[in-house]
Amino acid sequence: MNLKIEYSALSLDTSKRNRKEIDQDIEAVELLINKHLSEPYSVYVYRFFLNNWPELCLMAKCGGKLVGSIISKVETHRDVRLRGYIGMLAVEEKFRGRGIAKQLIGKSLDIMIAKGCDEIILETEVVNKKALRLYEGFGFVRVKRLYRYYMNKHDALQADTSNYEKSLH
Ligand SMILES: CC(C)(COP(=O)(O)OP(=O)(O)OC[C@H]1O[C@@H](n2cnc3c(N)ncnc32)[C@H](O)[C@@H]1OP(=O)(O)O)[C@@H](O)C(=O)NCCC(=O)NCCS
């Protein structure tokens, strides 16, 4: 079945949208990510990402319903490098395997590159083979193993974009 998926960034612009619509988007993103990631994030973590980098909260919707989302940020690291960070990514089960995560990651990387990032990093659970393959497909390489990084005691692999085909500079 060929479903029409629409991609958009979260807009917090109250001159263009009413507050209720904005809140609905934020709530849907929080629900989706909380449902699919092992790590429980507090509402403050979401608000930190979404209020500061709404343009890096990308949503995939089908018939107006949120079916996938990626949340990232861009910050200066050690006063010298501009570092992009992919924080959270999830796609509803029924919509997996259709390239939605690939689209979300690709769009997110493009925005971070346009912002002038020197590097882009992320962490994912060592046991999450799907996610590892997905990110490796974009040229991310494993750079660090973070022992018992997650609350479920799983290790994390930290990866960066040394090999991303659309070179960062
Ligand atoms: C990981 C996740 C985001 C993938 O979403 P998705 O939309 O199904 O992914 P895509 O359809 O874009 O697949 C892209 C790539 O992921 C990998 N992948 C997807 N499903 C896979 C599977 N069942 N087994 C192995 N690799 C898989 C493949 O490399 C695939 O590329 P290919 O189709 O060219 O082989 C989704 O499974 C999910 O939400 N999981 C729970 C949350 C999570 O693990 N988030 C990531 C950690 S931050």
Ligand as a Chemical Component Dictionary entry (heavy atoms), coordinates in Angstrom:
data_LIG
# 
_chem_comp.id                   LIG 
_chem_comp.type                 NON-POLYMER 
_chem_comp.pdbx_formal_charge   0 
_chem_comp.three_letter_code    LIG 
# 
loop_
_chem_comp_atom.comp_id 
_chem_comp_atom.atom_id 
_chem_comp_atom.alt_atom_id 
_chem_comp_atom.type_symbol 
_chem_comp_atom.charge 
_chem_comp_atom.model_Cartn_x 
_chem_comp_atom.model_Cartn_y 
_chem_comp_atom.model_Cartn_z 
_chem_comp_atom.pdbx_ordinal 
LIG C1  C1  C 0 14.627 2.222  14.241 1  
LIG C2  C2  C 0 13.363 2.783  13.589 2  
LIG C3  C3  C 0 13.307 4.275  13.835 3  
LIG C4  C4  C 0 13.418 2.486  12.071 4  
LIG O1  O1  O 0 12.293 3.111  11.451 5  
LIG P1  P1  P 0 11.811 2.688  9.983  6  
LIG O2  O2  O 0 10.976 3.802  9.445  7  
LIG O3  O3  O 0 11.233 1.350  10.000 8  
LIG O4  O4  O 0 13.198 2.627  9.192  9  
LIG P2  P2  P 0 13.342 2.680  7.609  10 
LIG O5  O5  O 0 12.178 2.030  6.946  11 
LIG O6  O6  O 0 13.689 4.070  7.205  12 
LIG O7  O7  O 0 14.587 1.726  7.421  13 
LIG C5  C5  C 0 15.833 2.251  7.152  14 
LIG C6  C6  C 0 16.933 1.244  7.449  15 
LIG O8  O8  O 0 16.856 0.752  8.782  16 
LIG C7  C7  C 0 17.337 -0.564 8.829  17 
LIG N1  N1  N 0 16.231 -1.416 9.208  18 
LIG C8  C8  C 0 14.911 -1.112 9.217  19 
LIG N2  N2  N 0 14.190 -2.170 9.647  20 
LIG C9  C9  C 0 15.092 -3.151 9.904  21 
LIG C10 C10 C 0 14.985 -4.490 10.397 22 
LIG N3  N3  N 0 13.788 -5.032 10.696 23 
LIG N4  N4  N 0 16.134 -5.204 10.565 24 
LIG C11 C11 C 0 17.337 -4.654 10.284 25 
LIG N5  N5  N 0 17.500 -3.402 9.805  26 
LIG C12 C12 C 0 16.395 -2.674 9.631  27 
LIG C13 C13 C 0 17.803 -0.895 7.440  28 
LIG O9  O9  O 0 19.157 -0.524 7.308  29 
LIG C14 C14 C 0 16.923 0.005  6.606  30 
LIG O10 O10 O 0 17.491 0.313  5.373  31 
LIG P3  P3  P 0 17.122 -0.578 4.075  32 
LIG O11 O11 O 0 15.622 -0.569 3.986  33 
LIG O12 O12 O 0 17.805 0.146  2.970  34 
LIG O13 O13 O 0 17.675 -1.940 4.385  35 
LIG C15 C15 C 0 12.068 2.087  14.149 36 
LIG O14 O14 O 0 12.239 0.708  14.087 37 
LIG C16 C16 C 0 11.744 2.486  15.593 38 
LIG O15 O15 O 0 11.024 3.466  15.840 39 
LIG N6  N6  N 0 12.264 1.736  16.575 40 
LIG C17 C17 C 0 12.025 2.023  17.995 41 
LIG C18 C18 C 0 12.746 3.265  18.460 42 
LIG C19 C19 C 0 14.218 3.223  18.119 43 
LIG O16 O16 O 0 14.870 2.191  18.196 44 
LIG N7  N7  N 0 14.766 4.393  17.728 45 
LIG C20 C20 C 0 16.158 4.525  17.300 46 
LIG C21 C21 C 0 17.074 4.677  18.431 47 
LIG S1  S1  S 0 17.333 6.347  18.855 48 
# 
loop_
_chem_comp_bond.comp_id 
_chem_comp_bond.atom_id_1 
_chem_comp_bond.atom_id_2 
_chem_comp_bond.value_order 
_chem_comp_bond.pdbx_ordinal 
LIG C1  C2  SING 1  
LIG C2  C3  SING 2  
LIG C2  C4  SING 3  
LIG C2  C15 SING 4  
LIG C4  O1  SING 5  
LIG O1  P1  SING 6  
LIG P1  O2  DOUB 7  
LIG P1  O3  SING 8  
LIG P1  O4  SING 9  
LIG O4  P2  SING 10 
LIG P2  O5  DOUB 11 
LIG P2  O6  SING 12 
LIG P2  O7  SING 13 
LIG O7  C5  SING 14 
LIG C5  C6  SING 15 
LIG C6  O8  SING 16 
LIG C6  C14 SING 17 
LIG O8  C7  SING 18 
LIG C7  N1  SING 19 
LIG C7  C13 SING 20 
LIG N1  C8  SING 21 
LIG N1  C12 SING 22 
LIG C8  N2  DOUB 23 
LIG N2  C9  SING 24 
LIG C9  C10 SING 25 
LIG C9  C12 DOUB 26 
LIG C10 N3  SING 27 
LIG C10 N4  DOUB 28 
LIG N4  C11 SING 29 
LIG C11 N5  DOUB 30 
LIG N5  C12 SING 31 
LIG C13 O9  SING 32 
LIG C13 C14 SING 33 
LIG C14 O10 SING 34 
LIG O10 P3  SING 35 
LIG P3  O11 DOUB 36 
LIG P3  O12 SING 37 
LIG P3  O13 SING 38 
LIG C15 O14 SING 39 
LIG C15 C16 SING 40 
LIG C16 O15 DOUB 41 
LIG C16 N6  SING 42 
LIG N6  C17 SING 43 
LIG C17 C18 SING 44 
LIG C18 C19 SING 45 
LIG C19 O16 DOUB 46 
LIG C19 N7  SING 47 
LIG N7  C20 SING 48 
LIG C20 C21 SING 49 
LIG C21 S1  SING 50 
# 
